[in-house]
Amino acid sequence: MTTVRTTLSRRYSPAAFWRGRLSHWRTRRLLETHLLVLFLCAAVASTSLFFSYRQTQRGAAALAAREAPAVQGLAATRLAALRADQEAHALVTTHLVDVAGSGETYRSQLSAADQGLSRIADRTDQDLGTVNGLLATYGNSLNLGTSMYRDQPLMREQKLDEAHSLLTRSTVGLAPRLDALQRVQLRHAEATATMGRWQRAGWWLAELALAALALTMLSALFVLRDRCGRDWNPYLLAAFVLTVLLAVFPLLTTSATEHRLDRALGDLGRITEVSRSRHTGPGLAGAQQSVAQKSEEVRQELTDGGWTDRMYRGTVVGGLLVVVLPALGLGLRLDSDYWRRR
């Protein structure tokens, strides 16, 4: 009974099935076919993996260097402009406008808004010319309303009202324009950080090619042992292990990067919402503090991915090795057993 079971297990084992499928192939032709398939699968897998991973890395770098700072800067600029208007009106209301040094807060807010736009200029492709002009005119009206017309309260009030109108006027005011720029910039950030259809297709192609590569390597190892009586080919074994690593670790790294970018986009969305909400009194200062805190969290989230650069370099090297090692392993065997005999 034991002998019968052993015979049946051998007859219907995966090795017996694959041996039967390959039985009509000559050994040399079979090895050459394996060599060709291995090279094609490795080339496709390495190329797809390289471009897909590179796109993910570029998206993360662009979000960290350009898109996220632009969204944060626009939010901070908008809040600083609103705070400057609030502080200037508070000076007039409390009759402290003519006290020496009393206007430092609103001036520092104007300066922060101007510096924020200057930093944003090289991080966005949007036209900031109109906004810069509005900010300059707005700041000039505030300065005139607080520094001049000490004995002319009506003129002072007129200049402050003019500044407030420049800031809040529907659609064409400074704050609405900054709000529109911020929404556009947030959409740019989402488009930059989100994996596109072609990039996702590239990952699928890479994983399928790596799976085909691994199966072909197993088949080649089986043929070498079954027909050629050889021990395990070290080149194919190393390439097989490397193929498994390439199928797992770059994908896990990309998944972790996408989750990190999603968290950063969520924080950028909250920054946008905070800057667009209506704030009065101490709430405006609190909104500025909240935006600054969230901006720091986004910066940390986007700078914590330095290890992805090392993974990218490892992927490039691994992709080259997974092309060379199988070709070297089977090529040497074919050259030793068949090609030199011509």
C-alpha positions in Angstrom: 0.0 0.0 0.0 2.8 2.4 0.9 4.5 1.6 -2.5 1.3 2.4 -4.3 0.8 5.7 -2.6 4.4 6.7 -3.3 4.0 5.8 -7.0 0.7 7.8 -7.2 2.2 10.8 -5.5 5.1 10.8 -7.8 2.9 10.4 -10.9 0.5 13.2 -9.9 3.0 15.6 -8.3 3.7 19.1 -9.7 7.1 18.0 -10.8 5.6 15.1 -12.8 3.0 17.4 -14.3 5.6 19.9 -15.4 8.0 17.2 -16.7 5.2 15.9 -18.9 4.4 19.4 -20.2 8.0 19.9 -21.2 8.7 16.3 -22.4 8.4 17.2 -26.1 11.0 19.9 -25.9 14.7 19.2 -26.6 16.9 20.3 -23.6 18.9 22.8 -25.5 15.9 24.5 -27.1 14.2 24.4 -23.7 17.0 26.2 -21.9 17.4 28.7 -24.7 13.6 29.5 -24.5 13.9 29.9 -20.7 16.8 32.3 -21.3 14.8 34.4 -23.7 11.7 34.5 -21.5 13.8 35.4 -18.4 15.5 38.2 -20.2 12.2 39.7 -21.6 10.4 39.4 -18.2 13.4 40.9 -16.3 13.6 43.8 -18.8 9.9 44.5 -18.6 9.8 44.2 -14.8 12.9 46.4 -14.2 11.7 49.1 -16.6 8.2 49.3 -15.2 9.5 49.2 -11.7 12.0 52.0 -12.3 9.5 54.4 -14.0 6.7 53.7 -11.5 8.9 54.1 -8.4 10.5 57.1 -9.9 7.2 58.8 -10.5 6.2 58.2 -6.9 9.4 59.6 -5.7 9.1 62.7 -7.9 5.5 63.3 -6.7 6.6 63.2 -3.1 9.6 65.5 -3.8 7.4 68.0 -5.7 4.8 68.0 -2.9 7.5 68.7 -0.3 9.4 71.3 -2.3 6.7 73.2 -4.2 3.0 72.4 -3.7 2.8 72.1 0.1 4.8 75.2 0.8 2.7 77.2 -1.7 -0.6 76.1 0.0 0.8 76.9 3.4 2.2 80.2 2.3 -1.0 81.3 0.7 -3.0 80.4 3.9 -0.5 82.3 6.1 -0.5 85.3 3.7 -4.3 85.5 3.8 -4.5 85.3 7.5 -1.7 87.8 7.9 -3.5 90.3 5.7 -6.7 89.8 7.7 -4.9 90.2 10.9 -3.3 93.5 9.8 -6.7 94.9 9.0 -8.0 93.8 12.4 -5.1 95.3 14.3 -5.2 98.6 12.5 -8.9 99.0 13.2 -8.3 98.0 16.9 -5.7 100.8 17.2 -8.3 103.4 15.9 -11.1 102.0 18.1 -9.0 102.1 21.3 -7.5 105.5 20.4 -4.0 104.1 20.5 -3.2 104.9 16.9 -1.1 108.0 17.7 0.9 106.3 20.5 4.5 105.8 19.6 5.2 102.1 18.6 1.6 101.2 18.7 1.4 100.0 15.1 4.1 97.3 15.2 1.7 94.4 15.2 -0.2 95.3 12.0 3.1 96.3 10.3 4.6 93.0 11.2 1.6 91.3 9.8 1.8 93.3 6.5 5.5 92.4 6.3 4.7 88.7 6.9 2.1 88.8 4.1 4.6 90.4 1.7 7.3 87.9 2.5 4.9 85.1 2.2 4.0 86.1 -1.3 7.7 86.5 -2.2 8.5 83.0 -1.0 5.5 81.5 -2.9 6.5 83.2 -6.2 9.1 80.5 -7.2 6.9 77.6 -6.0 3.8 78.1 -8.1 3.1 78.7 -11.8 0.1 80.9 -10.9 0.2 84.6 -11.7 0.8 86.6 -8.5 1.1 90.0 -10.2 -2.4 91.2 -9.4 -2.2 89.9 -5.8 1.1 91.6 -5.2 -0.3 94.9 -6.6 -3.4 94.6 -4.4 -1.3 93.8 -1.3 0.9 96.9 -1.9 -2.2 99.1 -2.4 -3.8 97.6 0.7 -0.7 98.1 2.8 -0.4 101.7 1.6 -4.0 102.5 2.6 -3.6 101.0 6.0 -0.4 103.0 6.6 -2.1 106.2 5.5 -5.1 105.5 7.7 -2.9 104.9 10.8 0.0 107.3 10.3 -1.6 110.4 8.7 -4.7 112.5 9.1 -4.3 112.7 12.9 -6.6 115.7 13.0 -8.9 114.5 10.3 -10.9 111.5 11.6 -13.1 111.3 8.6 -10.2 110.9 6.2 -8.6 108.4 8.5 -11.8 106.4 8.6 -12.1 106.7 4.8 -8.6 105.3 4.3 -9.3 102.4 6.6 -12.6 101.6 4.9 -10.8 101.8 1.6 -8.2 99.3 2.9 -10.9 97.0 4.2 -12.7 97.1 0.9 -9.5 96.2 -1.0 -9.1 93.3 1.4 -12.6 91.8 1.4 -14.4 92.9 -1.7 -16.2 90.0 -3.3 -14.2 88.1 -6.0 -11.7 90.9 -6.7 -10.5 91.7 -3.1 -7.2 90.5 -1.8 -8.6 87.8 0.5 -10.9 86.3 -2.1 -8.1 86.2 -4.7 -5.8 84.5 -2.2 -8.6 82.1 -1.4 -9.0 81.2 -5.1 -5.2 80.8 -5.5 -5.1 78.5 -2.5 -7.9 76.3 -3.8 -6.1 76.0 -7.2 -2.8 75.2 -5.5 -4.5 72.6 -3.3 -5.8 70.9 -6.4 -2.3 71.0 -7.9 -1.0 69.3 -4.7 -3.6 66.6 -4.9 -2.9 65.9 -8.6 0.9 65.8 -7.8 0.6 63.4 -4.8 -2.1 61.1 -6.2 -1.1 58.0 -8.1 -2.4 58.3 -11.7 -3.9 55.6 -13.9 -0.8 55.0 -15.9 1.4 54.9 -12.8 -0.9 52.3 -11.3 -0.9 50.3 -14.5 2.9 50.4 -14.4 2.9 48.9 -10.9 0.6 46.1 -12.1 2.8 45.4 -15.1 5.9 45.3 -12.9 4.3 42.9 -10.4 3.0 40.6 -13.1 6.4 40.6 -14.9 8.1 39.8 -11.6 5.7 37.0 -10.9 6.3 35.6 -14.4 10.1 36.0 -13.9 10.0 34.1 -10.6 8.0 31.2 -12.1 10.3 31.0 -15.1 13.3 30.8 -12.8 11.7 28.0 -10.9 11.1 26.2 -14.2 14.7 26.8 -15.3 16.0 25.4 -12.0 13.8 22.4 -12.4 15.0 21.7 -15.9 18.6 22.0 -14.9 18.2 19.5 -12.1 15.8 17.1 -13.9 17.5 16.9 -17.3 21.1 18.1 -16.8 21.7 16.5 -13.4 23.1 19.8 -12.1 23.0 21.2 -8.6 21.1 24.4 -7.9 22.4 27.2 -10.1 23.7 29.9 -7.7 23.0 32.7 -10.3 19.4 31.7 -10.7 18.9 31.2 -7.0 20.3 34.7 -6.2 18.1 36.1 -9.0 15.0 34.4 -7.6 15.6 35.8 -4.1 16.2 39.2 -5.6 13.0 39.0 -7.7 11.0 38.2 -4.5 12.6 41.2 -2.8 11.8 43.5 -5.7 8.2 42.3 -5.8 7.7 43.1 -2.1 9.8 45.9 -0.7 9.4 48.6 -3.4 5.6 48.1 -3.3 5.5 48.3 0.5 7.7 51.5 0.3 5.4 53.0 -2.3 2.3 52.1 -0.2 3.9 53.7 2.9 4.8 56.8 0.8 1.2 57.1 -0.5 -0.2 56.9 3.0 2.2 59.6 4.1 1.2 61.8 1.2 -2.5 61.2 1.9 -1.9 62.4 5.5 -0.1 65.5 4.3 -2.9 66.3 1.8 -5.4 65.9 4.6 -3.4 68.4 6.7 -3.2 70.8 3.8 -7.0 70.6 3.4 -7.4 71.4 7.0 -5.0 74.4 6.7 -7.1 75.6 3.8 -10.3 75.3 5.7 -8.9 77.1 8.7 -7.6 80.0 6.6 -10.9 80.3 4.8 -13.1 80.4 7.9 -14.4 83.6 9.3 -12.3 84.6 12.4 -12.7 87.7 14.6 -10.8 88.9 17.6 -8.5 86.4 19.2 -9.8 83.7 16.8 -7.7 85.1 14.0 -4.5 84.8 16.1 -5.5 81.3 17.0 -6.1 80.4 13.3 -2.6 81.7 12.5 -1.1 79.5 15.3 -3.1 76.5 14.1 -1.9 77.0 10.5 1.7 77.3 11.6 1.4 74.1 13.7 -0.2 72.1 10.9 2.4 73.4 8.5 5.2 72.1 10.7 3.4 68.7 10.9 3.2 68.6 7.1 6.9 69.5 6.8 7.8 66.7 9.1 5.6 64.2 7.3 7.2 65.1 4.0 10.8 65.0 5.2 10.4 61.7 7.0 10.7 59.8 3.7 14.5 60.1 3.2 14.7 56.3 3.3 12.8 56.1 0.1 15.8 57.5 -1.8 17.9 54.5 -0.5 15.1 52.2 -1.5 15.1 53.7 -5.0 18.8 53.2 -5.4 18.5 49.7 -4.2 15.6 49.1 -6.7 17.7 50.4 -9.6 20.6 48.1 -8.7 18.3 45.2 -8.1 16.6 45.7 -11.4 19.9 45.6 -13.2 21.0 42.5 -11.3 17.8 40.7 -12.0 18.4 41.1 -15.7 22.1 40.1 -15.6 22.1 37.2 -13.2 19.6 34.9 -15.0 21.2 35.6 -18.3 24.6 34.8 -16.8 23.5 31.6 -15.1 21.7 30.0 -18.1 24.2 31.5 -20.6 27.2 29.9 -18.9 25.4 26.6 -18.7 24.4 26.7 -22.3 27.9 27.7 -23.4 29.5 24.9 -21.4 27.1 22.1 -22.5 26.0 23.1 -26.0 27.3 26.3 -27.6 31.0 25.3 -27.5 30.2 22.0 -29.2 29.2 23.6 -32.5 
